[in-house]
C-alpha cells in the first residue's frame, strides 16, 4: 500500500480513466462500509420478493439476497451512464439483445478492467455482475457512499445533475483508496413527490416496513412504503405488452421490444 498521497493520485487517475472510457459519473466507496448494508439486511425480511426465479440463478452459494465479498476487496469503483428521457432506447430490451445503456456500461467495465490490470499488475480486480445472485453488490448504496447522490423517495439513487435517470455498475479492487462520498444532498425534502403520485401500480401506497419491525432506519423509499411486488406487476405487464418492431439500430429482424415503466425516474424534477 502506498502513502496517502500516492493513493490519492491513484484514485484521481482511476476516476479520470473511467470518465475517459465513457462513464458520466464515477466515485469510490470503501468496501468495509458496504458490508451488511440495509438492502442485504432487509432482504430476508422482505414481504414478497416477487421475481423469485432469481433465486434459482444463485451462483454465489449464499442465501438469496446475500452479497459475496472477495476477501481482499477494499474499494468499490462505482460508475454510471446517464439514461435521459430523450434517449429512451438506452433502456429498451429488443428480443434478447442487451439495451444500449447496458452495452455502454459493459464497454466501460471492460476498458477499465484492462487499464487496471495493465497499470497495476498484482492488484486484485473484480468486475461485478448486475445481479446480486451472481456476485453483484447493491449498487445504490455503493453509489451513495461513493458520493454520487442520495437515495430518494422513489427508492432510486438521485444524482444532482442527472437525477435518477442513471444506470450503475461497480468493480472492486484490492487497494484501499480514499472514499469520494457521501454527498450532502437531499432534493426530496420539501418536494411534492411527483414520482410517487405517478406510479401506475401505486407501489408506494402504504408503509410495509417499519424501523421497529426491521431494526433498520434506512428503508425502501425511505418511509418503508415501496412494495416490490406491485412494481414487478407493472414490469411484467410491460413484457406482455411488448410490441414487435423493426429497430435498425438493434437488428434488421422484427423483434419484441420491451419498454419498462420508468415513471418514478421520469417524473423526478431533479436534473431536468
Ligand atoms: C432486483 C432489482 C429490481 C427489482 C426489485 C427492486 C427492489 N428495490 O426491490 C425490480 C425488478 C422490481 C426493479 C425495479 C426497478 N429497477 Co431495479 N434493480 C434491482 C437490483 C438488481 C437489486 C435491487 C434490490 O434487490 N434491492 C434490495 C431491496 C431490499 O432494497 P431496496 O428496495 O433497494 O431498499 C433499500 C434501499 O432503498 C436502502 N436505502 C434507503 N435509503 C437509504 C439511505 C442510505 C444512506 C443508504 C446507504 C441506503 C438506503 O435501504 C433499503 C432497504 O431497507 C438493482 C441492481 C443492483 N445490483 O443493485 C437494480 C436497480 C436498483 N434498478 C434500477 C432501476 C432503474 C429500476 C426501475 C426504474 C426499472 C427499470 N426501468 O429499469 C425500477 C424502479 C423501482 C424503484 N423505484 O425502486 C437501477 C436504479 C438506478 C438508480 N438511479 O437508482 C438499478 C441500480 C440497476 C441499474 N441498472 O443501475 N429492480
py3Dmol code that shows the C-alpha trace and the ligand (Angstrom):
import py3Dmol

protein = """\
ATOM      1  CA  UNK A   1       0.000   0.000   0.000  1.00  0.00           C
ATOM      2  CA  UNK A   2       1.378   3.405  -0.958  1.00  0.00           C
ATOM      3  CA  UNK A   3       1.337   6.647   1.020  1.00  0.00           C
ATOM      4  CA  UNK A   4      -1.900   8.619   1.340  1.00  0.00           C
ATOM      5  CA  UNK A   5      -0.649  10.976  -1.348  1.00  0.00           C
ATOM      6  CA  UNK A   6       0.109   8.093  -3.699  1.00  0.00           C
ATOM      7  CA  UNK A   7      -3.318   6.603  -3.101  1.00  0.00           C
ATOM      8  CA  UNK A   8      -4.943   9.967  -3.869  1.00  0.00           C
ATOM      9  CA  UNK A   9      -3.027  10.148  -7.144  1.00  0.00           C
ATOM     10  CA  UNK A  10      -4.059   6.584  -7.984  1.00  0.00           C
ATOM     11  CA  UNK A  11      -7.692   7.420  -7.160  1.00  0.00           C
ATOM     12  CA  UNK A  12      -7.684  10.508  -9.417  1.00  0.00           C
ATOM     13  CA  UNK A  13      -6.184   8.534 -12.282  1.00  0.00           C
ATOM     14  CA  UNK A  14      -8.793   5.764 -11.971  1.00  0.00           C
ATOM     15  CA  UNK A  15     -11.651   8.274 -11.795  1.00  0.00           C
ATOM     16  CA  UNK A  16     -10.438  10.190 -14.838  1.00  0.00           C
ATOM     17  CA  UNK A  17      -9.898   6.965 -16.815  1.00  0.00           C
ATOM     18  CA  UNK A  18     -13.467   5.808 -16.095  1.00  0.00           C
ATOM     19  CA  UNK A  19     -14.726   9.138 -17.465  1.00  0.00           C
ATOM     20  CA  UNK A  20     -12.436   8.848 -20.477  1.00  0.00           C
ATOM     21  CA  UNK A  21     -13.925   5.384 -21.155  1.00  0.00           C
ATOM     22  CA  UNK A  22     -17.427   6.877 -21.184  1.00  0.00           C
ATOM     23  CA  UNK A  23     -18.773   6.986 -17.618  1.00  0.00           C
ATOM     24  CA  UNK A  24     -20.944  10.025 -16.890  1.00  0.00           C
ATOM     25  CA  UNK A  25     -20.437   9.596 -13.154  1.00  0.00           C
ATOM     26  CA  UNK A  26     -17.870   7.711 -11.084  1.00  0.00           C
ATOM     27  CA  UNK A  27     -16.829   7.506  -7.450  1.00  0.00           C
ATOM     28  CA  UNK A  28     -15.127   5.308  -4.863  1.00  0.00           C
ATOM     29  CA  UNK A  29     -16.619   3.589  -1.827  1.00  0.00           C
ATOM     30  CA  UNK A  30     -14.842   1.668   0.938  1.00  0.00           C
ATOM     31  CA  UNK A  31     -15.930  -1.995   0.827  1.00  0.00           C
ATOM     32  CA  UNK A  32     -15.954  -2.074   4.643  1.00  0.00           C
ATOM     33  CA  UNK A  33     -18.812   0.477   4.621  1.00  0.00           C
ATOM     34  CA  UNK A  34     -20.866  -1.593   2.201  1.00  0.00           C
ATOM     35  CA  UNK A  35     -20.864  -4.854   4.121  1.00  0.00           C
ATOM     36  CA  UNK A  36     -24.116  -5.788   5.882  1.00  0.00           C
ATOM     37  CA  UNK A  37     -25.907  -2.774   4.370  1.00  0.00           C
ATOM     38  CA  UNK A  38     -29.652  -2.116   4.700  1.00  0.00           C
ATOM     39  CA  UNK A  39     -30.607  -3.869   1.440  1.00  0.00           C
ATOM     40  CA  UNK A  40     -28.833  -7.056   2.400  1.00  0.00           C
ATOM     41  CA  UNK A  41     -30.212  -6.898   5.955  1.00  0.00           C
ATOM     42  CA  UNK A  42     -33.779  -6.301   4.823  1.00  0.00           C
ATOM     43  CA  UNK A  43     -33.758  -8.952   2.107  1.00  0.00           C
ATOM     44  CA  UNK A  44     -34.643 -11.991   4.257  1.00  0.00           C
ATOM     45  CA  UNK A  45     -37.396  -9.912   5.919  1.00  0.00           C
ATOM     46  CA  UNK A  46     -38.986  -8.853   2.635  1.00  0.00           C
ATOM     47  CA  UNK A  47     -42.728  -9.443   2.451  1.00  0.00           C
ATOM     48  CA  UNK A  48     -42.678 -10.595  -1.138  1.00  0.00           C
ATOM     49  CA  UNK A  49     -39.550 -10.986  -3.186  1.00  0.00           C
ATOM     50  CA  UNK A  50     -41.585 -11.471  -6.329  1.00  0.00           C
ATOM     51  CA  UNK A  51     -39.481 -12.411  -9.327  1.00  0.00           C
ATOM     52  CA  UNK A  52     -38.319 -15.255  -7.123  1.00  0.00           C
ATOM     53  CA  UNK A  53     -36.992 -17.045 -10.171  1.00  0.00           C
ATOM     54  CA  UNK A  54     -33.837 -15.004  -9.479  1.00  0.00           C
ATOM     55  CA  UNK A  55     -33.282 -17.334  -6.511  1.00  0.00           C
ATOM     56  CA  UNK A  56     -32.827 -20.178  -8.974  1.00  0.00           C
ATOM     57  CA  UNK A  57     -29.926 -18.330 -10.532  1.00  0.00           C
ATOM     58  CA  UNK A  58     -27.814 -18.062  -7.391  1.00  0.00           C
ATOM     59  CA  UNK A  59     -24.205 -18.841  -8.240  1.00  0.00           C
ATOM     60  CA  UNK A  60     -22.567 -17.448  -5.092  1.00  0.00           C
ATOM     61  CA  UNK A  61     -23.685 -20.352  -2.912  1.00  0.00           C
ATOM     62  CA  UNK A  62     -25.020 -17.812  -0.406  1.00  0.00           C
ATOM     63  CA  UNK A  63     -28.623 -17.304   0.767  1.00  0.00           C
ATOM     64  CA  UNK A  64     -30.830 -15.262  -1.587  1.00  0.00           C
ATOM     65  CA  UNK A  65     -30.032 -11.543  -1.228  1.00  0.00           C
ATOM     66  CA  UNK A  66     -26.645 -12.047   0.461  1.00  0.00           C
ATOM     67  CA  UNK A  67     -23.638 -10.343  -1.105  1.00  0.00           C
ATOM     68  CA  UNK A  68     -20.469 -12.230  -1.950  1.00  0.00           C
ATOM     69  CA  UNK A  69     -17.407 -10.156  -0.983  1.00  0.00           C
ATOM     70  CA  UNK A  70     -13.983 -11.263  -2.159  1.00  0.00           C
ATOM     71  CA  UNK A  71     -11.725 -11.404   0.889  1.00  0.00           C
ATOM     72  CA  UNK A  72      -9.150  -8.950  -0.437  1.00  0.00           C
ATOM     73  CA  UNK A  73     -11.600  -6.433  -1.955  1.00  0.00           C
ATOM     74  CA  UNK A  74     -11.075  -2.977  -0.420  1.00  0.00           C
ATOM     75  CA  UNK A  75     -12.633  -0.353  -2.695  1.00  0.00           C
ATOM     76  CA  UNK A  76     -15.661  -0.281  -4.978  1.00  0.00           C
ATOM     77  CA  UNK A  77     -15.350   1.801  -8.126  1.00  0.00           C
ATOM     78  CA  UNK A  78     -18.965   2.760  -8.833  1.00  0.00           C
ATOM     79  CA  UNK A  79     -19.744   4.185 -12.256  1.00  0.00           C
ATOM     80  CA  UNK A  80     -22.867   5.153 -14.113  1.00  0.00           C
ATOM     81  CA  UNK A  81     -24.236   6.094 -17.502  1.00  0.00           C
ATOM     82  CA  UNK A  82     -26.977   8.700 -17.896  1.00  0.00           C
ATOM     83  CA  UNK A  83     -30.259   7.423 -19.351  1.00  0.00           C
ATOM     84  CA  UNK A  84     -32.020  10.674 -20.250  1.00  0.00           C
ATOM     85  CA  UNK A  85     -35.711  10.788 -21.094  1.00  0.00           C
ATOM     86  CA  UNK A  86     -34.961  11.932 -24.653  1.00  0.00           C
ATOM     87  CA  UNK A  87     -32.933   8.750 -25.275  1.00  0.00           C
ATOM     88  CA  UNK A  88     -35.427   6.121 -24.060  1.00  0.00           C
ATOM     89  CA  UNK A  89     -33.897   3.459 -26.316  1.00  0.00           C
ATOM     90  CA  UNK A  90     -30.927   3.310 -23.909  1.00  0.00           C
ATOM     91  CA  UNK A  91     -33.198   1.178 -21.707  1.00  0.00           C
ATOM     92  CA  UNK A  92     -35.128  -0.873 -24.296  1.00  0.00           C
ATOM     93  CA  UNK A  93     -34.826  -4.650 -24.474  1.00  0.00           C
ATOM     94  CA  UNK A  94     -35.072  -5.761 -28.090  1.00  0.00           C
ATOM     95  CA  UNK A  95     -35.548  -9.528 -28.178  1.00  0.00           C
ATOM     96  CA  UNK A  96     -32.664 -10.915 -26.155  1.00  0.00           C
ATOM     97  CA  UNK A  97     -30.373  -8.037 -27.135  1.00  0.00           C
ATOM     98  CA  UNK A  98     -28.851  -6.039 -24.281  1.00  0.00           C
ATOM     99  CA  UNK A  99     -30.116  -2.432 -24.171  1.00  0.00           C
ATOM    100  CA  UNK A 100     -27.587   0.139 -25.499  1.00  0.00           C
ATOM    101  CA  UNK A 101     -27.155   1.512 -21.969  1.00  0.00           C
ATOM    102  CA  UNK A 102     -26.104  -1.910 -20.684  1.00  0.00           C
ATOM    103  CA  UNK A 103     -23.727  -2.317 -23.619  1.00  0.00           C
ATOM    104  CA  UNK A 104     -22.115   1.012 -22.835  1.00  0.00           C
ATOM    105  CA  UNK A 105     -21.696   0.023 -19.191  1.00  0.00           C
ATOM    106  CA  UNK A 106     -20.117  -3.270 -20.276  1.00  0.00           C
ATOM    107  CA  UNK A 107     -17.678  -1.449 -22.574  1.00  0.00           C
ATOM    108  CA  UNK A 108     -16.637   0.928 -19.798  1.00  0.00           C
ATOM    109  CA  UNK A 109     -16.164  -2.020 -17.433  1.00  0.00           C
ATOM    110  CA  UNK A 110     -14.022  -3.892 -19.931  1.00  0.00           C
ATOM    111  CA  UNK A 111     -11.816  -0.886 -20.705  1.00  0.00           C
ATOM    112  CA  UNK A 112     -11.417  -0.052 -17.017  1.00  0.00           C
ATOM    113  CA  UNK A 113     -10.561  -3.633 -16.113  1.00  0.00           C
ATOM    114  CA  UNK A 114      -7.910  -3.797 -18.867  1.00  0.00           C
ATOM    115  CA  UNK A 115      -6.440  -0.490 -17.751  1.00  0.00           C
ATOM    116  CA  UNK A 116      -6.285  -1.545 -14.081  1.00  0.00           C
ATOM    117  CA  UNK A 117      -4.690  -4.905 -14.863  1.00  0.00           C
ATOM    118  CA  UNK A 118      -2.056  -3.315 -17.045  1.00  0.00           C
ATOM    119  CA  UNK A 119      -1.322  -0.289 -14.867  1.00  0.00           C
ATOM    120  CA  UNK A 120      -1.349  -2.123 -11.510  1.00  0.00           C
ATOM    121  CA  UNK A 121      -0.250  -5.721 -12.082  1.00  0.00           C
ATOM    122  CA  UNK A 122      -0.779  -7.745  -8.935  1.00  0.00           C
ATOM    123  CA  UNK A 123      -3.715  -5.660  -7.734  1.00  0.00           C
ATOM    124  CA  UNK A 124      -6.932  -7.656  -7.317  1.00  0.00           C
ATOM    125  CA  UNK A 125      -9.656  -6.530  -9.771  1.00  0.00           C
ATOM    126  CA  UNK A 126     -13.204  -7.893  -9.557  1.00  0.00           C
ATOM    127  CA  UNK A 127     -15.720  -6.645 -12.128  1.00  0.00           C
ATOM    128  CA  UNK A 128     -19.160  -7.065 -10.563  1.00  0.00           C
ATOM    129  CA  UNK A 129     -22.142  -8.514 -12.371  1.00  0.00           C
ATOM    130  CA  UNK A 130     -25.524  -6.781 -12.188  1.00  0.00           C
ATOM    131  CA  UNK A 131     -27.379  -9.465 -10.206  1.00  0.00           C
ATOM    132  CA  UNK A 132     -26.575  -9.880  -6.537  1.00  0.00           C
ATOM    133  CA  UNK A 133     -27.453 -13.563  -7.008  1.00  0.00           C
ATOM    134  CA  UNK A 134     -24.499 -13.831  -9.396  1.00  0.00           C
ATOM    135  CA  UNK A 135     -21.967 -11.968  -7.276  1.00  0.00           C
ATOM    136  CA  UNK A 136     -23.159  -8.376  -7.736  1.00  0.00           C
ATOM    137  CA  UNK A 137     -23.424  -5.757  -4.989  1.00  0.00           C
ATOM    138  CA  UNK A 138     -26.240  -3.367  -4.017  1.00  0.00           C
ATOM    139  CA  UNK A 139     -25.408  -0.559  -6.365  1.00  0.00           C
ATOM    140  CA  UNK A 140     -27.493   2.318  -4.989  1.00  0.00           C
ATOM    141  CA  UNK A 141     -25.875   2.001  -1.577  1.00  0.00           C
ATOM    142  CA  UNK A 142     -22.414   1.777  -3.085  1.00  0.00           C
ATOM    143  CA  UNK A 143     -23.201   4.879  -5.166  1.00  0.00           C
ATOM    144  CA  UNK A 144     -24.361   6.734  -2.046  1.00  0.00           C
ATOM    145  CA  UNK A 145     -21.093   6.043  -0.238  1.00  0.00           C
ATOM    146  CA  UNK A 146     -19.183   6.994  -3.384  1.00  0.00           C
ATOM    147  CA  UNK A 147     -20.848  10.417  -3.338  1.00  0.00           C
ATOM    148  CA  UNK A 148     -22.904  10.019  -6.499  1.00  0.00           C
ATOM    149  CA  UNK A 149     -26.122  11.255  -4.885  1.00  0.00           C
ATOM    150  CA  UNK A 150     -28.790  10.326  -2.373  1.00  0.00           C
ATOM    151  CA  UNK A 151     -31.395   7.554  -2.239  1.00  0.00           C
ATOM    152  CA  UNK A 152     -34.635   9.392  -2.833  1.00  0.00           C
ATOM    153  CA  UNK A 153     -38.313   8.948  -2.068  1.00  0.00           C
ATOM    154  CA  UNK A 154     -38.618   6.982  -5.314  1.00  0.00           C
ATOM    155  CA  UNK A 155     -36.126   4.464  -3.869  1.00  0.00           C
ATOM    156  CA  UNK A 156     -33.610   5.378  -6.572  1.00  0.00           C
ATOM    157  CA  UNK A 157     -30.179   6.951  -6.471  1.00  0.00           C
ATOM    158  CA  UNK A 158     -30.649  10.611  -7.395  1.00  0.00           C
ATOM    159  CA  UNK A 159     -27.646  12.403  -8.842  1.00  0.00           C
ATOM    160  CA  UNK A 160     -27.571  16.228  -8.679  1.00  0.00           C
ATOM    161  CA  UNK A 161     -27.031  16.601 -12.453  1.00  0.00           C
ATOM    162  CA  UNK A 162     -28.706  13.525 -13.954  1.00  0.00           C
ATOM    163  CA  UNK A 163     -31.445  12.920 -11.383  1.00  0.00           C
ATOM    164  CA  UNK A 164     -32.436   9.241 -11.046  1.00  0.00           C
ATOM    165  CA  UNK A 165     -32.002   8.681 -14.805  1.00  0.00           C
ATOM    166  CA  UNK A 166     -28.766   6.749 -14.430  1.00  0.00           C
ATOM    167  CA  UNK A 167     -27.742   3.109 -14.614  1.00  0.00           C
ATOM    168  CA  UNK A 168     -24.971   1.876 -12.360  1.00  0.00           C
ATOM    169  CA  UNK A 169     -22.252  -0.772 -12.217  1.00  0.00           C
ATOM    170  CA  UNK A 170     -19.295  -1.496  -9.947  1.00  0.00           C
ATOM    171  CA  UNK A 171     -15.853  -3.035  -9.874  1.00  0.00           C
ATOM    172  CA  UNK A 172     -13.955  -3.940  -6.720  1.00  0.00           C
ATOM    173  CA  UNK A 173     -10.218  -3.569  -6.297  1.00  0.00           C
ATOM    174  CA  UNK A 174      -7.732  -4.776  -3.711  1.00  0.00           C
ATOM    175  CA  UNK A 175      -6.337  -1.309  -2.944  1.00  0.00           C
ATOM    176  CA  UNK A 176      -7.823   0.858  -0.151  1.00  0.00           C
ATOM    177  CA  UNK A 177      -8.371   4.203  -1.871  1.00  0.00           C
ATOM    178  CA  UNK A 178      -9.956   7.309  -0.300  1.00  0.00           C
ATOM    179  CA  UNK A 179     -13.764   7.253  -0.458  1.00  0.00           C
ATOM    180  CA  UNK A 180     -15.317  10.057  -2.539  1.00  0.00           C
ATOM    181  CA  UNK A 181     -18.578  10.463  -0.596  1.00  0.00           C
ATOM    182  CA  UNK A 182     -21.178  10.656   0.764  1.00  0.00           C
ATOM    183  CA  UNK A 183     -22.598  13.905  -0.510  1.00  0.00           C
ATOM    184  CA  UNK A 184     -24.772  16.340   1.468  1.00  0.00           C
ATOM    185  CA  UNK A 185     -27.685  16.454  -0.983  1.00  0.00           C
ATOM    186  CA  UNK A 186     -31.395  15.938  -0.438  1.00  0.00           C
ATOM    187  CA  UNK A 187     -33.690  17.174  -3.194  1.00  0.00           C
ATOM    188  CA  UNK A 188     -36.652  15.179  -1.815  1.00  0.00           C
ATOM    189  CA  UNK A 189     -37.025  17.344   1.286  1.00  0.00           C
ATOM    190  CA  UNK A 190     -39.977  19.597   0.532  1.00  0.00           C
ATOM    191  CA  UNK A 191     -40.657  18.037  -2.878  1.00  0.00           C
ATOM    192  CA  UNK A 192     -44.244  17.320  -3.878  1.00  0.00           C
ATOM    193  CA  UNK A 193     -43.378  13.681  -4.614  1.00  0.00           C
ATOM    194  CA  UNK A 194     -44.376  13.655  -8.283  1.00  0.00           C
ATOM    195  CA  UNK A 195     -42.511  10.333  -8.590  1.00  0.00           C
ATOM    196  CA  UNK A 196     -44.842   8.576  -6.154  1.00  0.00           C
ATOM    197  CA  UNK A 197     -48.060  10.089  -7.443  1.00  0.00           C
ATOM    198  CA  UNK A 198     -47.292   8.926 -10.992  1.00  0.00           C
ATOM    199  CA  UNK A 199     -46.757   5.249 -10.185  1.00  0.00           C
ATOM    200  CA  UNK A 200     -49.235   3.216 -12.276  1.00  0.00           C
ATOM    201  CA  UNK A 201     -49.391   0.476  -9.599  1.00  0.00           C
ATOM    202  CA  UNK A 202     -49.377   2.727  -6.538  1.00  0.00           C
ATOM    203  CA  UNK A 203     -46.267   0.816  -5.479  1.00  0.00           C
ATOM    204  CA  UNK A 204     -45.620   3.474  -2.810  1.00  0.00           C
ATOM    205  CA  UNK A 205     -49.171   3.319  -1.462  1.00  0.00           C
ATOM    206  CA  UNK A 206     -48.687   2.035   2.064  1.00  0.00           C
ATOM    207  CA  UNK A 207     -45.988   1.535   4.679  1.00  0.00           C
ATOM    208  CA  UNK A 208     -44.986  -2.111   4.733  1.00  0.00           C
ATOM    209  CA  UNK A 209     -41.624  -1.945   6.532  1.00  0.00           C
ATOM    210  CA  UNK A 210     -41.036  -0.082   9.777  1.00  0.00           C
ATOM    211  CA  UNK A 211     -37.952   0.641  11.813  1.00  0.00           C
ATOM    212  CA  UNK A 212     -39.484  -1.104  14.834  1.00  0.00           C
ATOM    213  CA  UNK A 213     -40.113  -4.302  12.922  1.00  0.00           C
ATOM    214  CA  UNK A 214     -36.880  -4.424  10.892  1.00  0.00           C
ATOM    215  CA  UNK A 215     -34.423  -2.596  13.134  1.00  0.00           C
ATOM    216  CA  UNK A 216     -33.448  -0.507  10.098  1.00  0.00           C
ATOM    217  CA  UNK A 217     -33.611   3.266   9.791  1.00  0.00           C
ATOM    218  CA  UNK A 218     -32.866   3.059   6.062  1.00  0.00           C
ATOM    219  CA  UNK A 219     -35.930   1.585   4.489  1.00  0.00           C
ATOM    220  CA  UNK A 220     -37.147   1.162   0.881  1.00  0.00           C
ATOM    221  CA  UNK A 221     -38.204   4.590  -0.435  1.00  0.00           C
ATOM    222  CA  UNK A 222     -37.114   5.993   2.944  1.00  0.00           C
ATOM    223  CA  UNK A 223     -40.519   5.504   4.602  1.00  0.00           C
ATOM    224  CA  UNK A 224     -40.719   1.746   4.009  1.00  0.00           C
ATOM    225  CA  UNK A 225     -43.571   2.176   1.558  1.00  0.00           C
ATOM    226  CA  UNK A 226     -42.084   0.765  -1.659  1.00  0.00           C
ATOM    227  CA  UNK A 227     -43.787  -2.510  -2.486  1.00  0.00           C
ATOM    228  CA  UNK A 228     -41.630  -4.519  -4.842  1.00  0.00           C
ATOM    229  CA  UNK A 229     -44.399  -6.875  -5.953  1.00  0.00           C
ATOM    230  CA  UNK A 230     -46.568  -4.036  -7.276  1.00  0.00           C
ATOM    231  CA  UNK A 231     -43.601  -2.700  -9.278  1.00  0.00           C
ATOM    232  CA  UNK A 232     -42.906  -6.152 -10.683  1.00  0.00           C
ATOM    233  CA  UNK A 233     -46.531  -6.494 -11.778  1.00  0.00           C
ATOM    234  CA  UNK A 234     -46.174  -3.393 -13.923  1.00  0.00           C
ATOM    235  CA  UNK A 235     -42.881  -4.606 -15.387  1.00  0.00           C
ATOM    236  CA  UNK A 236     -44.457  -7.988 -16.198  1.00  0.00           C
ATOM    237  CA  UNK A 237     -47.293  -6.158 -17.959  1.00  0.00           C
ATOM    238  CA  UNK A 238     -44.682  -4.204 -19.934  1.00  0.00           C
ATOM    239  CA  UNK A 239     -43.211  -7.539 -21.057  1.00  0.00           C
ATOM    240  CA  UNK A 240     -46.599  -8.932 -22.054  1.00  0.00           C
ATOM    241  CA  UNK A 241     -47.452  -5.791 -23.998  1.00  0.00           C
ATOM    242  CA  UNK A 242     -44.116  -5.553 -25.803  1.00  0.00           C
ATOM    243  CA  UNK A 243     -44.737  -4.961 -29.499  1.00  0.00           C
ATOM    244  CA  UNK A 244     -42.858  -6.467 -32.405  1.00  0.00           C
ATOM    245  CA  UNK A 245     -40.881  -3.718 -34.120  1.00  0.00           C
ATOM    246  CA  UNK A 246     -38.015  -3.340 -36.558  1.00  0.00           C
ATOM    247  CA  UNK A 247     -35.405  -1.079 -34.998  1.00  0.00           C
ATOM    248  CA  UNK A 248     -32.409  -0.958 -37.350  1.00  0.00           C
ATOM    249  CA  UNK A 249     -30.089   0.278 -34.594  1.00  0.00           C
ATOM    250  CA  UNK A 250     -30.731  -3.080 -32.827  1.00  0.00           C
ATOM    251  CA  UNK A 251     -31.404  -5.548 -35.628  1.00  0.00           C
ATOM    252  CA  UNK A 252     -32.812  -5.930 -39.153  1.00  0.00           C
ATOM    253  CA  UNK A 253     -35.138  -8.640 -37.810  1.00  0.00           C
ATOM    254  CA  UNK A 254     -38.538  -7.764 -36.356  1.00  0.00           C
ATOM    255  CA  UNK A 255     -38.186  -8.316 -32.605  1.00  0.00           C
ATOM    256  CA  UNK A 256     -40.252  -7.786 -29.457  1.00  0.00           C
ATOM    257  CA  UNK A 257     -39.267  -4.506 -27.836  1.00  0.00           C
ATOM    258  CA  UNK A 258     -39.842  -4.267 -24.076  1.00  0.00           C
ATOM    259  CA  UNK A 259     -40.057  -0.751 -22.687  1.00  0.00           C
ATOM    260  CA  UNK A 260     -40.156  -0.974 -18.909  1.00  0.00           C
ATOM    261  CA  UNK A 261     -42.023   1.591 -16.861  1.00  0.00           C
ATOM    262  CA  UNK A 262     -39.798   4.463 -15.768  1.00  0.00           C
ATOM    263  CA  UNK A 263     -42.382   6.836 -14.310  1.00  0.00           C
ATOM    264  CA  UNK A 264     -40.588   7.138 -10.964  1.00  0.00           C
ATOM    265  CA  UNK A 265     -37.488   8.279 -12.879  1.00  0.00           C
ATOM    266  CA  UNK A 266     -39.107  10.485 -15.497  1.00  0.00           C
ATOM    267  CA  UNK A 267     -41.351  12.355 -13.046  1.00  0.00           C
ATOM    268  CA  UNK A 268     -38.452  13.361 -10.815  1.00  0.00           C
ATOM    269  CA  UNK A 269     -37.686  17.047 -11.430  1.00  0.00           C
ATOM    270  CA  UNK A 270     -34.001  16.746 -10.443  1.00  0.00           C
ATOM    271  CA  UNK A 271     -31.620  17.193 -13.348  1.00  0.00           C
ATOM    272  CA  UNK A 272     -34.195  18.303 -15.906  1.00  0.00           C
TER     273      UNK A 272
END
"""
ligand_1 = """\
91
LIG
C -33.846 -6.562 -8.098
C -33.907 -5.190 -8.731
C -35.142 -4.716 -9.122
C -36.450 -5.443 -8.758
C -36.765 -5.169 -7.291
C -36.458 -3.730 -6.845
C -36.307 -3.506 -5.320
N -35.930 -2.316 -4.943
O -36.519 -4.401 -4.531
C -37.457 -4.801 -9.750
C -37.485 -5.671 -10.980
C -38.846 -4.573 -9.233
C -36.742 -3.472 -10.053
C -37.398 -2.338 -10.463
C -36.737 -1.180 -10.852
N -35.438 -1.044 -11.046
Co -34.144 -2.258 -10.319
N -32.790 -3.289 -9.602
C -32.733 -4.425 -8.906
C -31.322 -4.770 -8.422
C -30.779 -5.922 -9.273
C -31.249 -5.135 -6.922
C -32.117 -4.252 -6.009
C -32.518 -4.973 -4.749
O -32.809 -6.143 -4.740
N -32.554 -4.284 -3.623
C -32.884 -4.926 -2.343
C -34.044 -4.245 -1.621
C -34.288 -4.959 -0.306
O -33.635 -2.940 -1.311
P -34.331 -1.616 -1.820
O -35.752 -1.803 -2.191
O -33.429 -1.042 -2.841
O -34.330 -0.712 -0.486
C -33.129 -0.397 0.188
C -32.542 0.944 -0.238
O -33.550 1.856 -0.582
C -31.776 1.339 1.048
N -31.811 2.739 1.425
C -32.879 3.549 1.559
N -32.496 4.770 1.935
C -31.146 4.738 2.108
C -30.247 5.700 2.508
C -28.888 5.376 2.592
C -27.931 6.411 3.025
C -28.446 4.047 2.270
C -26.996 3.686 2.355
C -29.363 3.079 1.851
C -30.697 3.437 1.782
O -32.402 0.645 2.127
C -33.443 -0.173 1.644
C -33.535 -1.461 2.449
O -34.093 -1.174 3.704
C -30.565 -3.424 -8.674
C -29.107 -3.586 -9.160
C -28.169 -3.836 -8.019
N -27.324 -4.825 -8.179
O -28.211 -3.130 -7.017
C -31.426 -2.734 -9.750
C -31.564 -1.207 -9.732
C -31.804 -0.752 -8.296
N -32.806 -0.959 -10.532
C -32.769 0.094 -11.220
C -33.892 0.604 -11.957
C -33.630 1.776 -12.865
C -35.175 0.054 -11.815
C -36.517 0.535 -12.408
C -36.680 2.028 -12.713
C -36.913 -0.318 -13.632
C -36.201 -0.015 -14.922
N -36.867 0.594 -15.875
O -35.030 -0.347 -15.030
C -37.475 0.072 -11.285
C -37.545 1.109 -10.130
C -38.023 0.560 -8.830
C -37.832 1.503 -7.649
N -38.415 2.696 -7.683
O -37.159 1.141 -6.695
C -31.424 0.798 -11.125
C -31.528 2.059 -10.275
C -30.664 3.209 -10.771
C -30.791 4.391 -9.848
N -30.652 5.586 -10.361
O -31.011 4.223 -8.667
C -30.508 -0.336 -10.505
C -29.397 0.148 -9.589
C -29.930 -1.119 -11.689
C -29.068 -0.325 -12.647
N -29.021 -0.811 -13.840
O -28.473 0.671 -12.401
N -35.440 -3.564 -9.830
"""
view = py3Dmol.view(width=600, height=400)
view.addModel(protein, "pdb")
view.setStyle({"model": 0}, {"cartoon": {"style": "trace"}})
view.addModel(ligand_1, "xyz")
view.setStyle({"model": 1}, {"stick": {}})
view.zoomTo()
view.show()
